[in-house]
C-alpha cells in the first residue's frame, strides 16, 4: 500500500532581519505551512499514467478533469474548498503542516467510476485505488501529509468494466457458473444477471464493479464434467452489447487477461466469451444381471440386464454360448438414456450354457463383460413302475403294492401323492417304494402321483390300488 507522503523540502521562509531586536511572534505567524497541487485526470488511454500524448484505438486521450471543486481537510479539521485554476489544476496554499485528507467528488456515483492515486506512476503497476467515503456526499478520499513547501498529487479516474458470457458448445447458456473478475491485484466474485442467463459481472448492488487500469482478468471454474474450450474477448460500452472490437486474450496463473490499453474508451467493458465443452467420456457403463438369478436348472431362459451410464447408454447386449460357441445373441438399443433394461426370453435345448453380457455408452465405452453359467431343463421327469414282487404286486388294472423308479437329467426334487408332498434328495435317480393304501397318502382306488424335477417340470401318473 502507498504510505502517506510528506511533501516539500524547503523550510518556511524566514523574515528578513531588518529589526535589530524582533518582537516575539504570534503562534499563528510561526505555524509551518505547505501547499498541495492536485492534478485530476480522466484516464481515457487506460494505462494508469497521465499522458495526453497517447491515443486509444477509439481516438481518445487522457484529459484533465476540473468539472467539480476539490476539498481538503487539514490537520486542524479545517475544510478547504476550491475550484481548479485556469490550467485545470487544484492548488491549495498555506495549508498547516500535518495529516490531511483530500476529497474528490464522483461525477456520477461511486459505483460508476473509481479514483486511483497515480502520483509518480510509471505504469499501472504503480497506482492504488482510492477509498470512497461520505463527506458532503460520497467522495473519493486520499489520506496524505502536508509538509513544508510544495507537494503534488496526481489522481486518475476510470470506469472500466469486466463482463463475461458463458455458454456450452451447442450455444446454450451456462447458469450458475463459478466466475470472478480482477484488476490491480483484487478479485471480485461474479454474479449472474437477472434475465440474462449466462451473463456475468461482479456487482455492487445493481451496478458493475469498476476496475483499475492494467490487465483485466477473468477466472472460471468449469462445472464437473466440463472444461474450457475457448476464451475470446471483445469490448463495448455495456455488458456484451458491442462484441465487434476484438481484444487479445492471454492465459496465465489460472486466469484469462486482456490489456486495458486495448479498450477504446475508458468507460467501456472488456467482455469475455467463454465456451465450455464436455470432458472426453472415458467412464464405462455399469451392468447388473437381474435374471436369471440362479444357475438353475431352469425350465426357460429369461434374461434381464440393467445398465447405467453418466453420459448416456447406446445399447445393452446379452449373448448365450454353449461350449464356447455363440448360440444366441440378444440386445436392446437404449437411445442415450442414463439407465436402461434389456430383456429377452431365449428358447434353447436342455443343457449347460454361459451368458456373456455388457453395455456400451454413446462414446463407445464398453462395460466390463461379465459371465454367468446356467443350466436349462425343459424335460419332465420319467417315472416307471418297478418290476419284481418285492416292489410291485398287481398290474395296471389294480396294484396291491406298487413302487416307482424316478429319473431326470436335471435331478428329481419331490413328489406329490394325492396332494401330499414328499421331499426327495436332489439327484438324477430316485425312488418311491412300497406304495399301498395308507402309505404316503395313498388310498384305495385311483391315486395321482406328480413327480417334480428341480427345474419345476412335472410328470403326472395315475394308478389304482386294490
C-alpha positions, 0 to 999 in steps of 0.5 A: 500500500502507498504510505502517506507522503510528506511533501516539500523540502524547503523550510518556511521562509524566514523574515528578513532581519531588518529589526535589530531586536524582533518582537516575539511572534504570534503562534499563528505567524510561526505555524509551518505551512505547505501547499498541495497541487492536485492534478485530476485526470480522466484516464481515457488511454487506460494505462494508469499514467497521465499522458495526453500524448497517447491515443486509444484505438477509439481516438481518445486521450487522457484529459484533465478533469476540473468539472467539480471543486476539490476539498481538503481537510487539514490537520486542524479539521479545517475544510478547504474548498476550491475550484481548479485554476485556469490550467485545470489544476487544484492548488491549495496554499498555506495549508498547516503542516500535518495529516490531511485528507483530500476529497474528490467528488464522483461525477456520477456515483461511486459505483460508476467510476473509481479514483486511483492515486497515480502520483509518480506512476510509471505504469499501472503497476504503480497506482492504488485505488482510492477509498470512497467515503461520505463527506458532503456526499460520497467522495473519493478520499486520499489520506496524505501529509502536508509538509513544508513547501510544495507537494503534488498529487496526481489522481486518475479516474476510470470506469472500466468494466469486466463482463463475461458470457458463458455458454456450452458448445451447442450455444446454450447458456451456462447458469450458475457458473463459478466466475470472478473478475480482477484488476490491480491485484483484487478479485471480485466474485461474479454474479449472474444477471437477472434475465440474462442467463449466462451473463456475468459481472461482479456487482455492487448492488445493481451496478458493475464493479469498476476496475483499475487500469492494467490487465483485466482478468477473468477466472472460471471454474468449469462445472464437473464434467466440463472444461474450457474450450475457448476464451475470446474477448471483445469490448463495448460500452455495456455488458456484451452489447458491442462484441465487434472490437476484438481484444487479445486474450492471454492465459496465465496463473489460472486466469484469462487477461486482456490489456486495458490499453486495448479498450477504446474508451475508458468507460467501456467493458472488456467482455469475455466469451467463454465456451465450455465443452464436455470432458472426453467420456472415458467412464464405462457403463455399469451392468447388473444381471437381474435374471436369471438369478440362479444357475438353475436348472431352469425350465426357460431362459429369461434374461434381464440386464440393467445398465447405467451410464453418466453420459448416456447408454447406446445399447445393452447386449446379452449373448448365450454360448454353449461350449464356447460357441455363440448360440444366441445373441440378444440386445436392446438399443437404449437411445442415450438414456442414463439407465436402461433394461434389456430383456429377452426370453431365449428358447434353447435345448436342455443343457449347460450354457454361459451368458456373456453380457455388457453395455456400451455408452454413446462414446463407445465405452464398453462395460466390463463383460461379465459371465454367468453359467446356467443350466436349462431343463425343459424335460419332465421327469420319467417315472416307471413302475418297478418290476419284481414282487418285492416292489410291485404286486398287481398290474395296471388294472389294480396294484396291491403294492406298487413302487416307482423308479424316478429319473431326470437329467436335471435331478428329481426334487419331490413328489406329490401323492394325492396332494401330499408332498414328499421331499426327495434328495436332489439327484438324477435317480430316485425312488418311491417304494412300497406304495399301498393304501395308507402309505404316503397318502395313498388310498384305495382306488385311483391315486395321482402321483406328480413327480417334480424335477428341480427345474419345476417340470412335472410328470403326472401318473395315475394308478389304482390300488386294490 
